Amino acid sequence: MIYVVVIAIVVLALLATAIYKSLAVRNRADFLVAGRKLAWPVLVFTLLSSWIGAGSLFAGGENAYRNGFAALWQPAGGWLGLVVIWFIAGRARRFAQFTVPDLLEARYNTVARVMATVAIVIAYTVITSYQFKGGGDVLHLIFPGLDRRNGMYIIAAFVIIFTAAAGMASIAYTDLIIGSMVTVIVVIAVPVLLTRAGGWGHVRAALPATHFQVLGNVTLWQALGWLIPTMLLLVGNQSMYQKFFSARSERDARYAVYGWIAGTLLLETLLITLAVIGSSVFHTENPREIIPLTAREGLPALLGALLLGGVFAKVISTANNYLFSPATNLIQDVYLRFIDRHASEKRTLIASRVIVVLLGVFAFLLATQFESVLNAAVYAYTIYGTAVTPAVLAVFLWKRATTAGAITSIVAGTVVTLACNVFQYPADQAVYPAVAASVVCLIAVSYLTPPPSPAKMKGFYE
């Protein structure tokens, strides 16, 4: 009963925030970037909540269940990416656009913008789809009589309605609630679970010795195959840039990165630890659900209910972010550019909400087509990280990058990753040919074509 009560409270809190914030939406800037009014404490938790979702809770949990602490190679990519982000967060806010393709068009051209939009929509729709799958798993654990697929229906409907209601403002402020709640609960839950599991001695005795080694059963090649896509996704993450564009100032954007670094290091390490301890006690045919299963069966009722409610809220939060972000792309980069250039604010808001619904339905259909959240996550990270991130980094870090180089890089990353998926190339190895093709095309074609004009570079390097 306590699990039902906690989930009900979480849902009601999210709905109340969405309704309250939806009343303040007056124009496109309010919907897409929260009126550019977010202070750094809000930014910290919305960045943390949007980054740590089903990818960490379910893909990371599945990885930890199978490989132990070697699973930390996956979030370590994000930690490395944060080092790069620290240098460019303020500059991203200074540019103050709506989407990553806005950046790419200003630095390159319209074709680069459209190609990046295609890659972002594909990657983020896949990421949204496994949030739905993870949410269905959580509801199945809380309500054992509820089939996982029906749980996915419920989660998908809730996320679509919630995201369409108030846009970035509702997402950011619900993330503030969710991020702070989950961080506190996980910090408490890990030592409590370790005590109930009998201490480290019992955990080590119950698991293979490889679970406590740097690489464990995986090769360095496989470990880097988890690390590199995660790093590339974070560095070029459209959802992250959109949060920076929503910041009140450059100072708020930079301060938010400090808090994000600390929160990510702490929370992702604790989540992997929670999964490893849980796997020493519980065995499941669905390794992706080891963290919510541990919350349900391995902790005191109240703490377990709070953690399970936090997992549920995290899934909702990340699904909101990754559904909202490609919808923003399609509005900003396609609808307003090629379909209805003179759309009124009201018509734009209506179109935004319709696109959220259509993408949400498509994401749900994708969720019915795969089983391993880990593989889906790695492929989604790879297509974004190899198609979009090199061109985005070049915007800020390489003056010699040319329009032709960026376009061929985006196309190469997208095509090679999709080809790897079609021909069933291992998910944790697809990043190598894809990133090689993307970076080689960016560098080689840039040097084979004339450098960009000083006028084109002025806004980025002053």
VOGU-3710 file (C-alpha; in Angstrom, 3 decimals, decimal comma):
1> miyvvviaiv> 0,000/0,000/0,000  2,813/2,420/0,869  4,257/2,036/-2,655  0,942/3,063/-4,192  0,692/6,081/-1,865  4,205/7,299/-2,721  3,655/6,943/-6,479  0,330/8,760/-6,160  2,035/11,634/-4,317  4,772/11,817/-6,983
11> vlallataiy> 2,223/11,898/-9,808  0,106/14,542/-8,100  3,172/16,718/-7,420  4,246/16,487/-11,052  0,760/17,279/-12,325  0,364/20,229/-9,960  3,690/21,692/-11,125  2,779/21,182/-14,788  -0,619/22,859/-14,371  0,843/25,774/-12,402
21> kslavrnrad> 3,647/26,392/-14,894  1,396/25,945/-17,938  -0,590/28,988/-16,814  2,554/31,116/-17,248  3,264/30,052/-20,848  2,584/33,025/-23,111  4,951/32,652/-26,041  7,547/30,480/-27,754  10,409/31,540/-25,446  8,347/30,625/-22,364
31> flvagrklaw> 7,591/27,184/-23,809  10,996/26,343/-25,299  13,514/27,962/-22,905  11,459/28,954/-19,817  11,722/32,646/-20,742  15,518/32,434/-20,138  14,934/32,945/-16,397  16,350/29,794/-14,758  18,729/30,367/-11,821  21,691/28,055/-11,302
41> pvlvftllss> 20,193/25,935/-8,440  17,257/25,019/-10,686  19,643/24,353/-13,577  21,765/21,970/-11,446  18,879/19,659/-10,709  17,249/19,840/-14,124  20,615/18,940/-15,710  21,088/16,137/-13,189  17,568/14,771/-13,612  17,587/14,913/-17,390
51> wigagslfag> 20,973/13,131/-17,551  20,328/10,421/-14,957  17,239/8,564/-16,105  16,545/5,120/-17,516  20,017/5,094/-19,083  21,564/5,123/-15,591  18,806/3,350/-13,670  18,059/0,555/-16,132  20,948/0,356/-18,621  23,459/1,061/-15,836
61> genayrngfa> 21,678/-1,382/-13,528  21,650/-4,071/-16,224  25,348/-3,494/-16,838  26,188/-3,654/-13,105  24,142/-6,845/-12,687  26,109/-8,524/-15,493  29,574/-6,990/-14,963  29,796/-5,480/-11,484  31,754/-2,269/-10,954  33,124/-2,431/-14,503
71> alwqpaggwl> 29,761/-0,825/-15,328  31,253/2,460/-14,063  32,996/2,770/-17,430  29,640/3,834/-18,857  28,969/6,868/-16,586  32,698/7,701/-16,605  32,183/8,913/-20,162  29,789/11,512/-18,811  32,304/12,587/-16,180  34,942/13,194/-18,856
81> glvviwfiag> 32,415/15,047/-20,951  31,641/17,372/-18,053  35,240/18,581/-18,091  34,711/19,837/-21,651  31,317/21,296/-20,766  32,875/23,400/-18,019  34,797/25,367/-20,653  31,885/26,088/-22,982  28,778/26,471/-20,771  29,090/30,245/-20,436
91> rarrfaqftv> 29,780/30,705/-24,130  26,739/28,587/-25,003  24,515/30,838/-22,859  26,056/33,944/-24,451  24,911/32,660/-27,827  21,385/32,191/-26,338  19,562/30,295/-29,076  16,825/27,656/-28,818  18,446/24,465/-30,200  21,779/22,905/-31,149
101> pdllearynt> 20,907/23,177/-34,861  20,577/26,946/-34,272  24,274/26,882/-33,374  25,131/24,773/-36,396  23,299/27,005/-38,841  24,940/30,154/-37,460  28,386/28,541/-37,733  27,797/26,511/-40,914  24,536/26,685/-42,898  20,912/25,512/-43,200
111> varvmatvai> 21,843/22,078/-44,541  23,941/21,387/-41,427  20,968/22,456/-39,344  18,573/20,050/-41,061  21,005/17,105/-41,032  21,610/17,583/-37,296  17,869/17,774/-36,674  17,381/14,381/-38,336  20,091/12,781/-36,172  18,744/14,378/-32,978
121> viaytvitsy> 15,165/13,289/-33,617  16,263/9,682/-34,248  18,527/9,478/-31,185  16,244/11,251/-28,729  13,150/9,337/-29,777  15,001/6,086/-29,045  16,102/7,461/-25,649  12,493/8,428/-24,877  11,317/4,955/-25,889  13,361/3,125/-23,283
131> qfkgggdvlh> 12,201/5,544/-20,603  8,715/4,244/-21,391  9,954/0,661/-21,109  11,667/1,372/-17,777  8,583/3,123/-16,440  6,468/0,102/-17,388  8,857/-2,109/-15,396  8,489/0,118/-12,315  4,696/0,060/-12,484  4,788/-3,735/-12,884
141> lifpgldrrn> 6,831/-4,026/-9,668  4,436/-1,765/-7,769  1,316/-3,374/-9,223  2,258/-7,040/-9,913  -1,045/-7,630/-11,691  -0,234/-4,911/-14,231  1,436/-6,190/-17,400  4,660/-4,390/-18,389  3,223/-3,410/-21,769  0,139/-1,861/-20,137
151> gmyiiaafvi> 2,494/-0,070/-17,775  4,261/1,368/-20,836  0,911/2,620/-22,147  0,254/4,442/-18,881  3,743/5,972/-18,671  3,686/7,045/-22,317  0,302/8,745/-21,946  1,367/10,551/-18,769  4,670/11,774/-20,228  3,105/12,974/-23,471
161> iftaaagmas> 0,389/14,957/-21,682  2,810/16,344/-19,092  5,417/17,430/-21,670  2,851/19,047/-23,946  1,369/21,066/-21,071  4,002/23,655/-20,167  7,287/22,901/-21,917  10,653/23,781/-20,396  9,312/25,619/-17,342  7,393/22,632/-15,991
171> iaytdliigs> 10,268/20,271/-16,829  12,889/22,398/-15,063  10,950/22,896/-11,833  9,777/19,288/-11,552  13,405/18,275/-12,116  14,352/20,450/-9,135  11,981/18,428/-6,927  12,937/15,053/-8,398  16,694/15,595/-8,479  16,963/16,750/-4,876
181> mvtvivviav> 14,656/13,985/-3,618  16,414/11,134/-5,416  19,898/12,308/-4,421  19,015/12,317/-0,718  17,215/8,951/-0,899  20,052/7,150/-2,710  22,665/8,492/-0,264  20,625/6,960/2,581  19,630/3,756/0,746  23,117/2,448/-0,127
191> pvlltraggw> 24,444/2,020/3,449  21,079/0,678/4,634  21,039/-1,911/1,833  24,659/-2,884/2,489  23,850/-3,535/6,149  20,783/-5,643/5,267  22,879/-7,591/2,720  25,355/-8,586/5,455  28,174/-6,151/4,683  30,875/-6,104/2,000
201> ghvraalpat> 32,135/-9,514/3,025  28,821/-11,124/2,119  28,509/-9,112/-1,086  31,992/-10,113/-2,258  31,386/-13,771/-1,360  28,092/-13,848/-3,283  29,475/-12,385/-6,514  32,330/-13,325/-8,873  35,665/-11,685/-8,068  35,558/-10,028/-11,511
211> hfqvlgnvtl> 32,635/-7,872/-10,336  35,102/-5,922/-8,204  37,835/-5,432/-10,802  38,402/-2,418/-13,036  37,515/-4,319/-16,212  36,038/-7,522/-14,829  34,866/-9,815/-17,601  34,973/-7,147/-20,302  37,838/-6,074/-22,490  39,209/-2,542/-22,590
221> wqalgwlipt> 37,769/-2,319/-26,106  34,258/-3,056/-24,766  34,693/-0,699/-21,809  35,679/2,159/-24,112  32,704/1,184/-26,268  30,502/2,199/-23,311  32,564/5,233/-22,301  32,999/6,989/-25,648  29,320/7,129/-26,726  28,322/8,414/-23,277
231> mlllvgnqsm> 30,992/11,104/-23,385  30,056/12,183/-26,896  26,348/12,303/-26,076  26,920/14,504/-23,044  29,270/16,944/-24,776  26,859/17,535/-27,646  23,657/16,955/-25,671  20,913/19,145/-27,088  18,853/18,910/-23,887  21,851/20,250/-21,950
241> yqkffsarse> 22,436/23,175/-24,345  18,748/23,991/-24,176  19,081/24,255/-20,388  22,062/26,593/-20,813  20,025/28,680/-23,276  17,351/28,842/-20,530  19,806/30,185/-17,930  19,315/33,609/-16,431  22,938/34,543/-17,212  26,351/33,204/-18,233
251> rdaryavygw> 27,269/33,088/-14,536  24,261/30,868/-13,769  25,222/28,516/-16,613  28,791/28,145/-15,301  27,737/27,656/-11,669  25,241/25,010/-12,757  28,071/22,934/-14,233  29,883/22,826/-10,863  26,816/21,395/-9,142  26,149/19,049/-12,049
261> iagtllletl> 29,672/17,602/-11,857  29,395/16,932/-8,116  25,888/15,486/-8,369  26,691/13,220/-11,302  29,840/11,774/-9,739  28,011/11,045/-6,501  24,693/9,775/-7,816  25,893/7,565/-10,677  28,537/5,906/-8,488  25,943/5,213/-5,793
271> litlavigss> 23,456/3,812/-8,323  26,026/1,339/-9,675  26,925/0,405/-6,087  23,238/-0,107/-5,284  22,854/-2,402/-8,300  25,944/-4,437/-7,407  24,800/-4,921/-3,806  21,300/-5,770/-5,013  22,640/-8,356/-7,457  24,369/-10,143/-4,557
281> vfhtenprei> 20,965/-10,708/-2,969  18,417/-10,867/-5,783  18,420/-12,728/-9,074  16,145/-11,770/-11,941  15,460/-12,739/-15,538  15,216/-9,017/-16,319  18,590/-7,552/-15,215  17,535/-4,051/-16,258  15,126/-3,898/-13,301  17,663/-4,762/-10,567
291> ipltareglp> 17,571/-1,253/-9,008  13,757/-0,949/-8,711  13,588/-4,637/-7,679  16,132/-3,962/-4,918  14,143/-0,926/-3,800  10,970/-3,041/-3,635  12,395/-6,116/-1,935  15,656/-5,142/-0,242  14,945/-1,971/1,750  12,632/-1,038/4,635
301> allgalllgg> 9,152/-0,369/3,296  9,159/3,425/3,589  12,694/3,900/2,236  12,076/1,365/-0,540  8,848/3,113/-1,492  10,586/6,483/-1,600  13,408/5,094/-3,753  10,967/3,381/-6,081  8,991/6,608/-6,288  12,233/8,418/-7,068
311> vfakvistan> 13,095/5,926/-9,825  9,622/6,405/-11,277  9,989/10,189/-11,126  13,449/10,037/-12,723  12,087/8,036/-15,634  9,275/10,549/-16,084  11,743/13,446/-15,888  14,151/12,024/-18,467  11,333/11,010/-20,794  10,001/14,578/-20,592
321> nylfspatnl> 13,378/16,041/-21,461  14,154/13,720/-24,360  10,660/13,987/-25,809  10,610/17,762/-25,484  14,019/18,304/-27,048  13,355/16,823/-30,536  9,944/18,483/-30,548  11,788/21,778/-30,081  13,996/20,886/-33,036  11,089/20,143/-35,327
331> iqdvylrfid> 9,355/23,398/-34,375  12,419/25,634/-34,529  14,375/23,943/-37,305  11,639/22,638/-39,624  8,184/24,103/-38,927  9,197/27,745/-38,527  11,849/27,571/-41,226  10,152/25,628/-44,017  6,439/25,149/-43,275  5,010/28,298/-41,650
341> rhasekrtli> 7,578/31,088/-41,513  5,021/33,657/-40,294  3,265/31,524/-37,688  1,797/33,455/-34,773  2,840/32,658/-31,198  -0,478/30,891/-30,614  -0,181/28,766/-33,740  3,419/27,891/-32,884  2,412/26,712/-29,397  -0,342/24,537/-30,850
351> asrvivvllg> 2,067/23,027/-33,377  4,621/22,411/-30,599  2,121/20,422/-28,582  0,925/18,420/-31,576  4,526/17,474/-32,413  5,133/16,370/-28,801  2,150/14,017/-29,068  3,234/12,573/-32,427  6,827/11,981/-31,282  5,574/10,412/-28,065
361> vfafllatqf> 3,438/7,923/-29,970  6,381/7,070/-32,233  8,648/6,575/-29,206  6,133/4,186/-27,684  6,011/2,137/-30,895  9,824/1,914/-30,829  9,730/0,698/-27,214  7,815/-2,387/-28,308  10,627/-3,421/-30,689  13,584/-4,081/-28,335
371> esvlnaavya> 14,292/-5,789/-25,011  17,774/-4,722/-23,828  17,763/-1,144/-22,530  21,584/-1,224/-22,429  21,911/-1,933/-26,161  19,254/0,645/-27,061  20,999/3,253/-24,907  24,421/2,626/-26,440  23,075/2,850/-30,006  21,140/6,048/-29,238
381> ytiygtavtp> 24,202/7,619/-27,598  26,342/6,577/-30,568  24,150/8,034/-33,290  23,945/11,374/-31,496  27,528/11,441/-30,293  29,078/10,635/-33,660  26,692/12,584/-35,888  26,217/15,801/-33,910  28,925/16,196/-31,258  32,024/16,589/-33,491
391> avlavflwkr> 30,380/19,404/-35,446  29,124/21,052/-32,231  32,555/20,936/-30,585  34,092/22,450/-33,698  31,709/25,414/-33,325  33,505/26,410/-30,119  36,934/24,823/-30,406  38,147/24,691/-34,030  38,205/27,787/-36,214  39,251/25,865/-39,327
401> attagaitsi> 36,116/23,690/-39,464  34,143/24,375/-42,638  30,530/23,960/-43,640  31,286/21,076/-46,013  33,333/19,328/-43,324  30,523/19,628/-40,751  27,834/18,368/-43,134  29,813/15,319/-44,261  30,673/14,596/-40,614  27,006/14,641/-39,563
411> vagtvvtlac> 25,933/12,451/-42,480  28,799/9,973/-41,987  28,118/9,527/-38,260  24,402/8,978/-38,856  24,757/6,572/-41,781  27,499/4,416/-40,262  25,656/4,043/-36,940  22,401/3,108/-38,664  24,278/0,618/-40,845  25,819/-0,995/-37,756
421> nvfqypadqa> 22,344/-1,357/-36,281  20,833/-2,811/-39,463  23,647/-5,362/-39,810  23,490/-6,164/-36,055  27,020/-5,025/-35,283  27,609/-5,191/-31,478  26,180/-2,064/-29,837  29,277/-1,445/-27,722  31,512/-1,559/-30,811  29,503/0,594/-33,231
431> vypavaasvv> 31,051/3,790/-31,900  34,486/2,997/-33,351  33,655/2,970/-37,079  31,031/5,702/-36,610  33,222/8,180/-34,742  36,165/7,444/-37,041  34,039/8,202/-40,116  32,617/11,374/-38,556  35,913/12,856/-37,332  37,895/11,930/-40,463
441> cliavsyltp> 35,240/13,544/-42,659  35,174/16,684/-40,493  38,951/17,156/-40,570  39,728/15,986/-44,107  36,899/17,836/-45,859  37,561/20,995/-43,807  41,182/21,064/-44,956  40,150/20,345/-48,556  37,746/23,303/-48,648  38,337/27,058/-48,143
451> ppspakmkgf> 38,383/28,266/-44,504  35,314/30,087/-43,168  35,205/33,865/-43,549  36,088/36,157/-40,617  32,503/37,419/-40,611  31,203/33,880/-40,045  33,588/33,392/-37,100  33,042/36,750/-35,411  30,222/35,777/-33,083  31,975/32,677/-31,788
461> ye> 35,526/33,769/-30,998  35,227/37,369/-29,813
//
